[in-house]
Amino acid sequence: MPRLPLLLIGSGIIATLGNSALALPPPTEIPEEVLRTEVITEARSPIDNEPISAADYAALQERLRDPNTSTIVNPDIAQLIQLLEFRRVLKPILLFLP
């Protein structure tokens, strides 16, 4: 019968630890449901991190989401990317390329 007190103490510890997992978040934490419904009044551009208005941010998000819009890449950089892709294709064939 000496196991009974140990069993009672062990179950008490487990019950105490189990109740701490059910604790509520701190009252200063804003619930996720509230954060999802907040209106963005100040925004930053994801392209260059400049401050933009909420209307410009919404337009930019819509333009970035639509796959049929033109790209925002500088033409010189686009040409450099094409040349690098061309070089990558030719490198296995022409072994002397660095």
DAQUI-V175213 format. One line per field, one symbol per residue. ss: DSSP state (@ for helix, = for strand, . for the rest). phi: phi as a letter, one per 20 degrees, with the letter a starting at -180 (. if undefined). psi: psi as a letter, one per 40 degrees, with the letter a starting at -180 (. if undefined). A space follows every 10 residues. Layout:
ss=???
phi=???
psi=???
//
This chain:
ss=..@@@@@@@@ @@@@@@@@@@ .......... .@@@@@@... ..==...... ==.@@@@@@@ @@@@@..... ....@@@@@@ @@@@@@@@@@ @.......
phi=.fffffffff ffffffffff fefffffffe ffffffefee dcbcffecme fcffffffff fffffefeef fdeggfffff ffffffffff gfedfeff
psi=eedddddddd dddddddddd eeiiiieehh idddddeihh dhiihedefi hiiddddddd dddddheeii ieihdddddd dddddddddd dddgeeh.
//
